[in-house]
Every structure is written in structure tokens, then in C-alpha cells.
Amino acid sequence: MQDLWRLSAADLANLVKSKKVSAREAAKAGLARLDAVNPALNAVIDHWPDDVFKQADAVDAAIARGEDPGVLAGVPVTIKANVDQEGFATTNGLKLQRDLIAREDNPVVANFRKAGAILLGRTNCPAFSYRWFTTNLIHGDTKNPRDASLTPGGSSGGAGSAVAAGIGHIAHGTDIAGSIRYPAYACGVHGLRPTLGRIPAFNPALPERPIGPQIMAVSGPLARTVNDLRISLAAMSARDIRDPWFVPVPLEGPARPKRAALCLNPGGLATTPEVKAAVSDAGKRLERAGWTVDVIADTPPMREAVEWQIKLWLGDGYEAQLEAAEREGDPGALACLRGNRSRVTPMDQANYAEALTRRATLTREWMLFFEKYAVLLTPVSGELPFPDHLDLKDDESFKRVWEAQLPQIAIPFMGLPGLVVSTGLVGKAPVGVHIVSGRYREDLCLLAGEAIEAGGVPPSPIDPVG
């Protein structure tokens, strides 16, 4: 069978489990695709072919013994370079961490292994995983396979680029301010930011994270089909007690009326006509699938959530983060911190207390909103995917980038799930919709996402375009 790398993860896993294709054949196809297109993309920055085949042979051996190989049997997946994978450096895009070799797997990596996935390679991210663009001083630039002049997104830019180009069927990413959702948007694939506590995560090789990242950062999947996100979520969310935030909530919640809210300008966001058209079209797709869609003028507070999110993310330990960025010397990391200094400092005990108090109030408002609506549709960004490295052009461009990303930055403050579904192209630039729901209701995001996906998506996987 030719071009196994083109298949969905679900289809490939079924072939492997039914012995129509071996996991070794799937691994061979994945490595061949990586070799063919990664030189043009720099999406994967480290991989061990011998280890890939060793993993595949273990899956084939389990099947031969009559054992259940897992929901992702023989499926090549990629892992972002900011989580621990035994034997590899957890660089997080940093020269400072080139020798930080993981001795054990992050829970999300361990869960992929338990599900029978084949860990194909490590994907690139910007220094400290700070930006919506993917470059650093240790691994270099990652390109968008749809248009090299556009950002591949960030911080899981390598993940988005890889899965769009057929390097792996599922890509692991992390998201504290859009880092799964924006690469999916920019590369024309789909990405799921799950609820805080849904997928266990912990890096044994690194110090414990501050409270902001603990309550806002999550791991999640990027894939070419919404169903592949669904099975990825099931695999990635297996119990691991090393994450104290993990909550064993069922993946399917109670049935809800199919009622969606749609907001084109949340928080007064200046949304471009192309993006408005894409979000409106997503609403029409839902209506055709039997949903009721209410267009609303605004959502529960997003702008306030954004300000507190940025304070908890960048303001906590700001001077230490800045000192590390100066030692690294990465222009993008320095621009991120210096450009937000006045926004996040001072961050004293009173600010901390107010941030956590307001988090409770805002989360309550959002959860009450989702008592009325199963899901909310918004722009992913106020604009189409940015020209690469736009945030480094000048001060106005930096502000433009951070303003456009308002919907992505806001929802992590409340720990809510968000799904990006790619719905089309404007020229070469992908466009899509952001689907948000209440805590632990990824199932509702996916339900709506599949209805929207059925209306058409950009072709993928694709060969890189210069």
C-alpha cells in the first residue's frame, strides 16, 4: 500500500490492528515522508530512526501475541520539544537547555506510548515557547508548508507544519495563549486545546512551574481530521498521578441542545472581512447540520481575562524570565518580554490575589454562559495568518499581533477548552473558526467541529510550497 502517511490516524490504526499493514511499514512511510519534506520545513528538529523502528516492532509483536496494541496502534506522531521524552533534550527552543536530557517521559508522552503510537520525532518551537512564530537560535526557522512567507504559528509551529505536510498523523502541542490553536489555524489543520486537568503533564527534568502556567498551560493534539483529534484526546488523557491538576472526567458529557452562539467581534476585536466571512460561514454550516445559531454582540469578558492571563504568564517572575532571555540572546523572546513590561509589572502579592479572585468571578460568568449555549464560535485571530516574524518588524506590528490574538489569549485564564477547525483558504492563507465550550466539554467542541468540517476544509497533507 502506497502513501500510508496520507491516511488519517484512525484509518492507519485500523489497518495495523487488522494486520493489513504492519507498524514497521507505517514507521517506514513516516520516516520517508520526514526525509522528503522536512529539509524544506525544519518542522522536526530531532529524530532517531532506529528507535522509531524499535517502537514499531514492539507494536507488531504485541499484535502477534494477541494483545490490544492501543487506539493509536502503529500511528506515527510527533512530540513538541518542550516536553520530556526519555533520551532527548527538552530544549524548549533554547541553547541554554541543549544538554537537558530527559530521563523519563512526560505523562503525555507516556500516554502516547501506552496507546501504541510511534514517536516519530521532536518538533520545533520558539525560544521559551513565547511567540506565535517559530524560530530560535538552536534549531532555526520553521516554515509554513502552505506558504513560506506566512508564519507556521507558534509556539507549536513545528507541530502544525509537520502534520500539515504529512510528517506524522498527529502532532503533540502545548497551549497557554493559543500555541496549539494558532499553528492549526496558520497551517490549515485542526487543533484542540483541552480543559485544564484533562490531559496530565509534568516535566521531571525541569523545576516545578509557577502557578500561572500550572493553571493555564495544557497539552493537546493537532491533526488533519476532527475524528483524529477525538481519538488523540482519548489516548492522551489517560490517568497519571504525577500531575496534581489531572481530573478523571468522562470524555462524553450529558447531551445538550444543539445551540451555539456566534460572535464576530468579541471584546471589540477589529476582525477583518475575510475572517468574519469564515466565522459566519462556520455558523451557516452548523445551521445546515441542525444547530440553532444565535449571533451575539459580545461574549462574557475577554479583554479583562487577557490582561490577567498575560500578568500571570509573563509577570510572575518577570525579571528572572528577562534575565534568562538576555542570557539566551533570542530576539523574539526579548521582544515578547520587553514589549509587555508595562503590561505585566509590577506583579506583587496584591496583584496575585486580585488575579486569582477575578479568575473565579470570570470563570463563573463563562460557565453560566455555557448553561445557555453548548458552544461559542469566534474568530481564531482578528486577521489571516501573519507574515512571518511580523512581531519583530516594529512596535506597531508587535501591538497589532498581540491585539489580534485576543480570543486565543483569553480562554486559558478560565481553563476552558477551545477547538480550531480550518475551513478554507483565502489565496494561500488558511482561515478557520474557534469553537469554545464549558470546562470538560471537549465533546461538544468536537461535535460542532465535525459538523463544520463536513462543509469543507483545505486539502491536507500537502507538499511544501515555497
N, C-alpha and C positions, 0 to 999 in steps of 0.2 A: 504494500500500500504506500502510495507516494504522498509527500507533503503532510505527514502527521502533525507537523507544527501548526497547520492551518485549522485543525479541529478545535472545537470547544473542549474545555476541560472535562465536562460531563460526558461527551461522546468518547473522548480518548480513554477515560477511566473505564467506561463500559466495555470498550474493546479489549483493554488489558485484563479486566476481571473475567471476561468470557474467553480469554486465551486466543482471541483472533489476532492480537498484536502483543508482543512482549514488551515489558517495561524497558528492556535493553534497546529495543527498536525505537521506542519513544524517546529515550535518552539520546540515542544516536542522532535522531532527527532534530532534537532540540539543540544539541551541540553544533550540528552542521548549520542550522539557521543562525545561531550565535556567531559562528565563524564567518558566515556570509555577509551579515549586515552590521554587526557591532562595530567594525572598524570605522564605518561612516557615522555612527551614533555616539559611541562611548557611553552606552547605557549601562553595560555590565563592566565593572572595573576589576573583578577578581573572580576566577573560577578554576576548579580542579577537575579536569575531565576524568581522571582515573577514579576520583571519589564519586563522580556522577554515575559512572558505570557500576561501581560497587553498590551504591544505593539501589540502582535499578535491578541488579542481580538479586539483592535481598528481597525485593518485591516479588520478582519472579519465583524465587524459592518458596516464599510464603504461599503463593498461589498453588504451586506444585504440591505443597503439603496439605492443601485443602483449607487453609486458613483464610479468614477475611482480611484482605490487604488494606482496607480502608476506603473511604469515599473518594479519595484522590489518587487511587492506585495508579502508579506509573506516570503521573502528570508532572511535567517539569514546571517548577515555579521559581521565581527569583525573590531574593531577600534584600531589603534595603540595608545599606552599610552602616546604619546607626543602631542596629540591634545585634546582640551577641549570637554568634554562630560558632560552635566549637571549632577551634583551629584557625579561624580567620580573625583579622584585625577589625575591631569595631572603630573604624576611623571617624565616622560622622563627618567625613569630608575634611579632616584635619591632619596636617603634618604632625601636630602635637600628639596624635594618637596612632601613628603608623605602627607602633610596636605594642599596642594594647590588644594582645591576643586573647580571645575568649577561651576559657577552659570548659565552659558548659553552655548549653543553648538557652537563649531567652525562651520563656514559655510558648510564645507564638511560633518560634522555630521548632520547638519540640512537638507542638501540636501538628504542624505540617508533616513532620516525620511519622507521627502516630497514624496520620490519615493516609499514609502511603505515597505522599508526594515525593518527587525527586528535586532536591535543592540544586538548581542549575548554575546559579551564580549570584554575585553580590552587585546591587545596583547603586548608582551614584546619587549623591545628594550634595547640596551646597554646604559650605563650612558652617558647623553648628546647627545645620538644618534650619537656618533662619529665613530663607528667601523663597519667592515664587519663581526663581530662576535657578538653574543648576550648573554651577561651576565651582571649582575650588583650586587650591594650589598644590594638592597632592595627586588628584586624579584627572583634573582638567575639565573641559566643557562637555556637556551632554547636549545632543541635538534633537530637535523635534522631527520625527520621520515624515510628517506631512509637509513641513516647510521649515528648512533650516534657519530661516530668518526670524521665526517665531520662537518664543520660549517653549521648552518642553514642560514648563511648570516646575514647581518646587513646593516643598522640599523633596518630594518623592519623584523628581523629574526622571531619574533613571528608570524607575518602575513604570511610569507612564510611557516613556519612549520604548522600553523593551516590549511591553505587552502589545502595544500598537503595531510593532514591527514583527511580531511573531516570535520573539525571544521569550519563551515560556508562555504558558496559557493563563497563568495567574501571577500577579505581582504583589508582594507584600509592600505596604507603605505605612507611614505614621502620619498623624494629623493633629496639630494643635491650633492651626489657624488656616486650614484649607489644604494641607500638604498631601492629602490623598485626593481630595475633590478637585483641586485646581489642575494637577497634572492630567487627571482623567479628562477634564474639560479641554485643556490645551492640546492633548494628543488624540482627541476624538474617540475615547473609550469610556468605560463606566467605572465609578469608584465609590466605595461605601465607607463612610466614617461611622463606626458603630457607637452606641451609647457607652459612656464611661462605665467600666466594670464588666462589659460584655466579653471582651477578649483579654485574657490575662497577659501581662507583660512585665518584664523585670530584666535589667541588665546586671548580672552578677559581677561583671568586670568593672563597673563604674560605681561611684558613690551614689547614695540614695538621692533621688531628685527632690528639689524644693516642692512646696505644696502646690504652687501654680501648675507646673507640668503634671504633678500627680493627679490633679482633679480635672485637667483639660486635655492632656495628650492621650491618644489611643492608637492602636494598631488596627489595620483593616486591609481589605483586598481591592485591587484593581483588576479588571477583566474585560473581555470583549463581548460578553453577554451578561445580562442581569441574572440568569439562572446560575452562571458560574460564580457570581458574587454570592448567591444564596448557598451553594454547596461549600464555597470557601469559608463563609461565616460559620457554618456548622462545624467545619474542621478546626478552625482557628479558635473557637470559643470553648473548647474542652477545658475541664477544670484543671487549675494549677494553683495550689495554695501559696505559692511564692508571691503572688500578687494580692495584697490585702484588700484591694478595691474590687476584686473579682466577685461577681454576683451570679449564681447559677439560675438565671431566669429562663423559662422555656423560650424557644426561638419563635413559637407561634403564640400570639396572644388572642384574646376574645375577638370574635367577629365584630366589625364596626360598619355602620352605614358608609357607603362609598361617597363621602362628601369631602371635597377639597376646597381650600382657599387658595387664591392666586393673587399675588401682589407684585406689581411691576417695578415699584419704586420704594422698597422697604427703607424706612428711616430717611426718606427723602433722597435716596440714591439717584444720581443722574444716570439713567440707563440709556444706552444707545439704541437707536431704532432697530438695528439688527438683532440685538439681544432681546428687546421687547417682543419682537416678532416671534423669536424662538420660544419664549416662555408662553406667549399667547397660543402658539401652535400646540405646545405640550398640553395646555388646558383643553383645547379642542379634541386632542387625541383621547384624553380622559373622558370627555363627554361622549364621544363615539363608543367608548367602552362601557358606558352605562353609569359613569360617575356624575354627580352634581358638582359643578364648579362655581364657586362664588368669587367674583372679583372684589377684592377689598382694597381700601385706600392705604392702609398701613397694617403692620403686624404688632404684636407686643414689642417692647423696647429692644431695638437692635443697637442703636448708637451708644447707649449707656453700657450695654453689655460689651461692646467693642472696647470702650475705654478701660473698663475694669479688666477685661481679658489681657490687653496689652500691658497693663500695670503688673498683673500677676505673672505674666510670662517673662517680660523683659525688665521690669522694675525691681523684682525681687533679686537681690544680689547684683544690681546693675554694675557697680564698679568692678566687681570680680569678673563679670562677663566681659566688660570692656577691656580689662587688663588681659584676659585670655585672648580676645580678638586682636589686641595690639601685638601680643607675642606671636600669634599665628600670621598676622600681617595680611589677612584676607580683605580685599577692598569691599566686597559685598557685605560681609559681617560687620565691618566697621561702619559702613553706610547705614545699615539697619539700626545699630545701637546709637550712633551719633545723631541720626535723623529723628530718633524717637526720644532723645534725652529729656526734652522739656515736657513730653507727654507722660513719662513714666517716673520721673523723680520729682520730689522725694517720695520714697516708699517706706514710711515709718510704721510704727505699731498702730497708730490711729488709721492710716490708710489700709493696712491689712485687715483690721477689724471691720472697717466700713465695706471693704471689698467682699468679705465673706458674708456679711449681713445682707448686702444688696444681692448677692448671689442667691440667697434663699428667697428673697422677695421676687426677683425676676424669674427664677425657675418656677415659682408658684404661678405667676402670671402666664407663663408659657404653657404650663401643664393644664391650666384652666382653659386656655385657648384650644388645646388639643382634645378637650372634652367635647367641643363643638365640631371640630374638623378632624378627620382621620389624618390628613396630610396638608402641608403647605407647599405651594410652588412659588419659587422666587428665581431671579437671575442667580447664576453662579457668581458672576462678576458683572460689574456695570458695563464692561467692554468685552469685545472679542479678545482672544489671546494676545498678549502684549508682544511687541517687538522684543527680541532677546536683549536682556540686560537694560531694559528701559529705566529701571530704578537707579542706575548709575549715571544716567545722562546729565541730570541737573536736579536742583532742589524741587522744581515744579513737577518734574517727571516722577520723582520719589513720592511726593504727596499724591499725585494722580494715581499711582499704583496702589498705595495704601487705602485711598478712598474707595477705589473701585472694588476692593475685596471685602467690603463691609459684611455681606451675608455670610461669607466663609469664616470671618474672624469672630462673629457674634455668637454663633450657636455653641461652640465649645465651652463658653463660660457657664452655660446651663447644663453641660454634659449631654446634649441632645444628639440623636443620630441624624446624619444627612447623607443623601444619595445624589450623585451626579449622573445623569443619563445624557449621553451625547446623542443629538437628534439630527444633525446635518452639518453642512459646510456652507460658509459664505466665502466664495472663492476657494482658497486653500485652507482658510481658517475654520476650525471646528467651532460649533456652538451647541448649547445644550440647556438643561434645566436643573435646578437644585430642589430636591424634594426632602422636606424635613417632617419629622413626626415626634410624638412624645417619647419619653425615655423607655427603652427596651422594646420599641415598636418598629424595629428594622423591618419586620414582616410587612408592615403597612407601606413603608417606603418601597420595598421590593415589589409589592403588589401593584402599586401605582406605576413604578418604574417599568415593569413588564408591559403594562398597557401602553405606555408612552413609547417604549422600544418597538412595539409592534407596528407603529406608524412609520418606521424607517430610521436607519442610523447610517453614519458614514461607513464605507467599506473598510473592513479590517480582517486579518492583518494586511499590512501594506509593505511594499518595498520603500526604503527611504528615498525621499525627494530632495534634491539639492536646493 
